[in-house]
Amino acid sequence: MSKAEILDQLPKLNTDERFEIFSFLWELEEKDFFSTQQPSEEEKYLLDQAEADYQANPNSGSSWEDVKARILSQL
């Protein structure tokens, strides 16, 4: 099936079918992104800085549980 044929058929699908295809495509994109992408030099620098900050003061931040609770309380 050609790309044109696939695109022609997409509007004929119901919402659940389109969501299933969207989810599958998104998973493919994630796999491609994470298998081919490397952090830029700037991103590496920022990650190194964040790690150094954490190593210097590991108790300065909040746990994921606390952050999640704050976010959910605002919804």
Secondary structure, DSSP 8 states (H G I E B T S, - for coil): --HHHHHHHGGGS-HHHHHHHHHHHHHHHHHHHHHH----HHHHHHHHHHHHHHHH-TTSS--HHHHHHHHHHT-
